[in-house]
């Protein structure tokens, strides 16, 4: 019997043939941490070692509260800068670089066939490039700093086949929200989710990252897409190391196979307070909003800026709302500036904020007040996600966000598509 992608990756690193449910001890190719590195270091110090096992294995990105919003975060960042310098961790990206998940992809760490772990749940993003990437806890990351190894359970695999040409105005975000709404927040718990099919193959790299980024929102251990010519073109000239793509065997056994046809899919939205509380946008159209957040590691890349700018060009956002814009990285910001997208958004009345996680952190730019409603292109809408448990967060695509910015209400983008 053949093996799945996940079984092959973990089996290779464990040095044996593995089966789902088996616990293996492996060494990840790369290990990412962000502002939580300071807390991780404290645990690492308690282990009793003085040197990081392999500094080049680690990638540290400051992104969650940048620049530091208070003395606590300033001290946190100071300790991290001292640590990476003392330990010789060269893969360090300070506050100007961008959101960790975007940075690792741009900097060529997200590579086919690699095992990548990160002390952030949305580490699943790198599966868009054919990596096995997953989020881990802080204590686990501390153990990797000390030993270079981690225990992982070999996951069962859920194969999701997506077919059909999405209607105009329906994006990868709509597709993923629809899948999450169908599968449920725990429907893929600890599964390795393989996204495949003609629709996936047709997606751009930016769009593919949306699906793997949000794989964790249905409980997945990792999301995965087979690397192809688009993947290789993106990695050309930026791959940090050599790599070897890994593919599931034709006769591999899957725990579950689900098929989705998106030919007639409507724009989707996730309503408060869970990501799987999904419905077509037109079912909540007309809901008054107070803020729009266009940013996050899910939807703040260049193609997203192109969509939003095309809607807002020559127009003004509704006077009763504020629109916060945060590019996913410095590279995206520079590209958007060159393309004129930033000027378009600022002229329309949007507020541009430096690259970083922003309101996803919950105590930084874009915090909500009680009873306020925000429309967000991010990946989570839990209570308190934007710093206030009495506020409401709706998740949508960049197109839905842009169209709604003009009306001040949740708006079905199809009403403006000619």
N, C-alpha and C positions, 0 to 999 in steps of 0.2 A: 504493500500500500504506500502511496506517495505521502509527502509531507507538505504542510502549509508553510507559508513564509515565516511565521512566528516560530514554528518548531525547528525550521532550518537555522534561523539566526541563533536561537538560544542553544540549540544542539551543537552548533559549530563552536560557540564560545565555551560550552561545557565539556567539549571533547568527546561527545557520545551522542547516540540517537536518543531523542527524548519524546515523551508523549504528553498530551494535555493533562494537567493536574500534578505533574512532577515538579518538585522543587529543585532548582539548580543554583549552583554558585558560579557567578560569571563576573568578568571585568568589563565594564562599559567602555566604549571607545571615547566618549565624551560625557562629561558631567557638568550641568549648568546650574548655577545659582544666581540669585539677584540680591536685592536689599536684605533678604533674610540670611545672607552669608555671615553676618556678624553673629547671629544667634547660633548658626551651625558651627562656627568656629569655637564658641564657648563649649559646646558639646564635644567637639573634637579635642579640645584641650583636656577635658575630663578623662578622655581615654588614656592619656599619659604619654602621647608621642609628641615629638617636637618638630618633625618635618613632614610635609605632605608627601604621600607615597609617590605621586607622579604629577608634578605641577602642570605639565602639558595636557593632562587629561581634563583639566578643569577650565571652564569658561565662566567668568563672572561679569554680569552686566548690571549696572545701577539704572533702574527704570521705574520703580514703583512709586517713589515720592521724590521727584527730581524737578528742580533743585530742592534741597531739603526744606521742608515747610516749618520745621521747628527745631529746637535744640536736640531733641531726642533723635531725630533722623539725621541731623548734622553729625552727631557723635557716632551714630551707626555707620555712616558713610566714611567717616574718618578712620574708624577701626578697620573697615574693609580695605581701604586704600593702604593702610599700614600692613595688613596681613598679606595682600597679594604681592607687595613689594618685598617683604621679608621672606616669603616662601617662593619667590621666583615664578609666580603665576603670570605668564606673559599675555594670556588671552583675557585681558581685562578691558572693559569698555565703560568709561565713566559717563557722567550724566548727560552728555550731549549726543550720545550715539543712537538711542532709541529703545524700543520695547524689545526685551530679550528674545522673544520668539521670532521677530522679524530680523533682528541682528544676526542670530545664529545662521539663518538661511542666507542672508546677504553675504556674510563672511565665510561661507563655504564649509560650515560644520555639519549641516544637515545633508547627509550623503547616503546614497543607496547602500543597503546591506550593513549599515552601522547600527550599533546599539547605543542609544543616547538616553540618558536619564536627566531629570531636572527637578529641582525642588519647587516646582510650580505645576499645577494640574494641566495646564495647556501646553505642556511639553509634547503632547500628542501631535502638535502642528507639523513636526518634521517628517511625519509619515507621508506627507505629500511628495516627498523626494525618494520614497522607498526605504526609509530608515525604520527601525523598530524604536520608537521613542515614547517614553512614558514618564509620568510624574511620580516622584517619591517623596518621602517624609524627610524632615530636617535631620533626624537622628540617623537615617539611612545614608544621607549625604555626608554626614560627619564620619561614618564608618568608611565610606569610599575615600574620603580625604586621608584616612589613616591606613587603610589596607588595600584600596583599589578594587575592592570586590563587594558584591551585593548578592543576596538571595532573591531569586524571582521564581514565581510559579509560572509554568508554561501554560499560556491561556488557550482555551478553545477558540475556534475562529468562526466568526459570523461573516458570511459573504453577502454583500449588498450590491445588487446589480441594478444600475440606473439606465433606463432607456428613454428615448424620445427627445425631440428638439423642444426645449422650453419656449413657451410663447414669449413674444416681445415684452420686455419689462420684468421677466422672471429671472432671477440671478441664482448663483450658487447658494447664497444665504437663504433664499426662499426654499430651495431644494433641501438644504440641511435642516431647516426648521420643520419642514414637512416630514422628513425622515424621523427626527427626534420626537415629533408629536405622535407619529405612528408607533415607533418602537417603545417610547416611554423613557423616563429619566433613569430607570434601572434595567431597561430591557436588554442592554448589552453588557451587563455587569461583569467586569474582569474579562471581557472577550477581546480578542484581536479582531478588529473590524476591517475587512478588506472591501474598499470601494472600487467597483469595476463596472464595465459596460460602456456602450458607445457614448453616452452623455458625459461620463467622467473623462473619457479619452479626448473629448472635444473641448473640455475646460482649459482655460489658461492656468499657468502656475499660480497666479494670484488667487484665482477662484478655487483651485484644488486645496489651497491652504485653509480656506474657510471650512471645508468639510472635516479635514483632519483636526483642525483646531477645536472644533466643537464635538468631536467624537466622544470626548470625556463627558459631555453633557447627557449622554445616554448610558453612562457608566463604563465605557470602554477602557480597557487597559491601554490600548494603542489603536490608532487608525493607520491605514496603509493604502498606498496606491502604487501600482507597478510603474517603475521608472521607464520613460520612453524618450523619444527624440527631443521633446520639449524640456524634459528634465535635464538631459545631457547638455542641451544648448544653454540652459540657465547656469549650469555648473561649470561650463567651459571658462577657464581662466580664473575661477574663484574657489574651486575645491581645495580644502586645506590639506587633504591627503589623498592617496589613491583609494579606490573603492571598487567593489564588485557587487553588481546588482543581484538580488536574490528574489526568486519567483516561486510561487506555489506550484507544486506538481499538478499535472492534469488530473491525476487520480487521487488527489488529496481528499481527506474526509473533513467536512465542515459540520460544525455543531448546528448551524442554521443557515438557510439561504433565503434571502428576501429579495423581491423584485419590485421596482418602482417605475412607473411610466409617468414622466413629467410633461407629456405632450399637451395636456390641458390644465396644468397646474396654475393656480392663481397666486398672486403675491401673498406671502404668509407673514404672520406676526405672532410672537410669543407674548401672552398676556401675563400680568402679575399672578402669582409670585414664583412661578416655576417655568423652566425653559421648555418643558413638554406641554405646557398649556397653550397649544398652538391652534390657530384658526386662520381662515382667509382674512386679509386686511379689511375687506368690505363688511365683515361682520361687526367690526368695531369702528368703522369709519365715522367721523364726526366727533370723536372723543377729543375734548379740549386738552391741549398740551401746553406746558410752560417752558420746557427746555428740550433741545435736541443735542445729543452727543454724537458727533461724527468722529470716531476714532477707535482705538483698541487694537489688540493683536489679531482681531477677527476681520475687520473691514476698515482699514485705513491705509491701504496701499494705492499705488498710482492709478490703477484702473478704477478704483473707487472714487478717487478725486476727479477723474475724467467724467464719471457719471454725474456726480453732484454738481460739478461746474457747468455741465451742459444744461442742467435744469435751472440753475440760479443765474446764469449769465444774463446781464442786463436787467435783473429784477432785484427786489428787496424782500428779505424775509419778513414775516408777519411782525408787526410792532409789539405784539403781546408775548413774544417768545424770545429766548436767547439761544443762539446756536454756537456750541463750543466745538472747535475743530482741532484735533490733535493728530498729526501725521505719525505713522507707525515708526518712522526712523528718520534720521538726518538725510539719508539717501533719498527717501520718498519726498521729504520736504524740498530738497534741492531739485529733484525732477519736477515736482509740482510747481515750483517757482519758475523754472525754465519754461514750462508749458503754459504758464499764465493762469493756472488754476487757483493759486493762492490769491492773486489779485481779484479774480472773479468772486471768490467766496468772501473776501474782506469787503469788497465794494458792495456786496449784497447785505452786509451787516453782521457777518459771522465774526466770532472772536477766535483768533488764532493763538494757540498755546504751544509751548515747546514740546518736543517729542517725549513720550513717556506714557505711563498707564493712566494718568489723570484720575477721573472720578471712579474708575474701577477700584482704586485703592480705598475709597470710602472716606478719606479725610483730606483730600486734596482738591484740585480744581473741579468745579462742577457739582459740588455737594448740593443736595436738594433740601428744601424746607418741607415741613409736614403738609400733607395733602397736595403736594405738587406732583405733576406727571411729566415724565421724560420719555422721549422716544430715542432709543439708543441702537447703534450699529454694533454693540459689543456682544458678549456671549452669555451673560448671566443677568437675571432680573430678580434675584433673591431679595427678600426684605433686608434693607440696610445696605445693599450693595453700593449705593451712591451716598452713603453716610447717614441716611434717615430711614428708620423703619416705618414711618408713617407716610412715606412717598410711594409712588407707583412707577414701575419701569416696564416699558414695552420694548421688545427687541424686533428689529426689522432690517431690511436691506438698505444700503446707501440710497437707492432710488426712492424708496418709500420715505426715507428721512428727508430727502431733498424736496420732494413734492409737498410733504406735510409742512416743511419750513415756510412755504409760501402761504399756506392757508391757516396755520395756527391750530390745525386739527389733524388727527390721524386721517390720512387721505389715501385712497386706492390710486396708485400711479396710473392705472389703466384709464382713468378719467382724463388724464392729460396727454396720453399717447395717441398721436394721430396716425 
